Amino acid sequence: MAQPLLGLGSADLVQIVTGRGEPPYRARQIYQGIYSGRARRLEEIRGLPAGLRRALQGEFEVGLPAVAGQFQSVDGTGRYLLRLADGRTIETVLMPEAGRDTICISTQVGCPVDCRFCFTALLGLERNLTAGEIVGQVLVVARENGLFAKEGRVNVVMMGMGEPLLNLPNVLQATRLLTDPDGVGLSPRRITLSTSGIVPQIAELGRAPVRPKLAVSLNASTEAMRERLMPITRKYKLADLMEACRAYPLRPWERLSFEYVLLGGVNDTDEDARRVVRLLAHLKCMVNLIAFNPGPGIDFATPDAERVLAFQGIVRRSFPCFIRKPRGRDIYAACGQLKRTADQGSSETSSPS
């Protein structure tokens, strides 16, 4: 099997080309051709001499994931089922809006974190994604939709399949490639990583010189409730998570984000909202509320819109608090719904919040 070049940095590429008797600047040509030139094949990289291209072919390939399925929502959201070189599949979601496009990418095949309200948890973990497979999702979806050729902002959120902090080395390498002006060229302000709360890796992420913004999936206002909804809390306690958030080194322009999935009759009371405010006291942060996206096999209900608004009203007296509009429910593309579904979806997931 040919080795993918996608995911390699400049130094790796220098070793490859100089080992074949070529000058180091050829590595820069390959690097820019893959990341900023969006080449799908070696033949598409401009300026490479035919001899070097022949020397690389067979042993190396660009290594983009293949589109195994594409599904379109009535609200414009697109869900991509992508096939990796080993035959495994992952999902990536494009959410277009006026003036910006958001690509939701995966960092693992499946997920080891058994959140009770999430479809991806039903899959378990198969393996980590490589840095190239993480970056490749952005390049494939952007190319399919011409995102880099039009005016507007491109945001990337690592909120798809998997727990990013359990694949941190590859996530950080992917972030460096995505933010390198000679690479994909995105701003670090446009990339967000969402975690269930892996406390030691939160500190490690904070030490990284190039890193995404941090979002923490909170989802409960008490230790007992969070342990019920997110069993990872048995290992990483809520108090320790909050301490890690208080110690996190925010950049001057940055806020922590807290994601809170509202489950009808479970974690959505006024008292829950007041406890959330107390938990987040003295943090520079914002809160995103997500009304549960329902579907078969997950035994929770979506709260009424009035309950969501009441919860928001209490929290936003203390912090910026937003209600995340559900996108792509009809194609299993909404938050918590990614489970490598190979069909368009069903009416079971299309009810409004």
Salt bridges, closest charged atoms under 4 A:
GLU22 OE1 - ARG26 NE 3.85
GLU43 OE1 - ARG41 NE 3.84
GLU44 OE2 - ARG40 NH2 3.37
GLU44 OE2 - ARG41 NH2 2.94
GLU44 OE1 - ARG143 NH1 3.66
GLU59 OE1 - ARG20 NH2 2.79
ASP75 OD2 - ARG327 NE 3.76
ASP86 OD2 - ARG88 NH1 2.75
ASP86 OD2 - ARG127 NE 2.84
GLU91 OE2 - ARG79 NH1 2.40
GLU97 OE2 - ARG100 NE 3.38
ASP101 OD2 - LYS150 NZ 3.43
ASP114 OD2 - ARG116 NH1 2.14
GLU126 OE1 - ARG88 NE 3.11
GLU126 OE2 - ARG340 NH2 2.52
GLU133 OE2 - ARG127 NH2 2.91
ASP182 OD2 - ARG28 NH2 2.90
GLU227 OE1 - LYS237 NZ 3.82
GLU243 OE1 - ARG246 NH2 3.39
GLU254 OE1 - ARG211 NH2 3.97
GLU254 OE1 - ARG251 NE 2.83
GLU259 OE1 - ARG324 NH2 2.32
ASP270 OD1 - ARG307 NH2 2.82
GLU271 OE1 - ARG274 NE 3.23
GLU271 OE2 - ARG275 NH1 3.92
GLU271 OE2 - ARG278 NH2 3.00
ASP272 OD1 - ARG275 NH2 2.94
